Amino acid sequence: MGMTKTAEDLRYPIGRFRAVMPITSELRSAAIDAIAGLPERMRAAVADLNDTQLDTPYRPEGWTIRQVVHHVADSHMNGLIRVKLALTEETPTIKPYDENAWALLADVQLRVDVSLGLSEGIHAGWAAVYRAMTVEEFERSFVHPEHGAQLTLDWHLQNYAWHSHHHLAHITELRRAKGW
């Protein structure tokens, strides 16, 4: 008999984010690979789910799988823009957004294919930018008003690699629990 998962386990199936600093080139490459490979892994994770399954929350009071897929496209679109801002401006202050409010907008009712396609384009461009960056460019930063901190692109890369694994695990863990 398996152990009952806590609300924290369901919300953070791979644990909470922790950056590794200083980062090694191996960790950086693995994080870029995680981001580059997410769209394919996400598409595979939802491939044969029907609308009822897609509209099932991954945890009590959590987002549905459909909302998670659309959220990842929204979040990673913002993530790519933040990288580009930090590479082209001196320590820009980025614009936060209310991800919970975005998860309630009309586009989250669309087919998941819409955001999967968007994610494919975003991640292809994002990986290309990351792979062309120098070590010095990974030290560039932006100011995140919600964190009240200046965050480096190395931190940002690790955060979004974690975010990729985190939301993919919401889907795969729900599928495992439900026997889908």
Secondary structure, DSSP 4 states (H G I P E B T S, - for coil): -PPPPPHHHHH-TT------SSPPHHHHHHHHHHHHHHHHHHHHHHTT--HHHHTSBSSTTS-BHHHHHHHHHHHHHHHHHHHHHHHHSSSPBP----HHHHTTSGGGGS-HHHHHHHHHHHHHHHHHHHHH--HHHHT-EEEETTTTEEEEHHHHHHHHHHHHHHHHHHHHHHHHHHT-
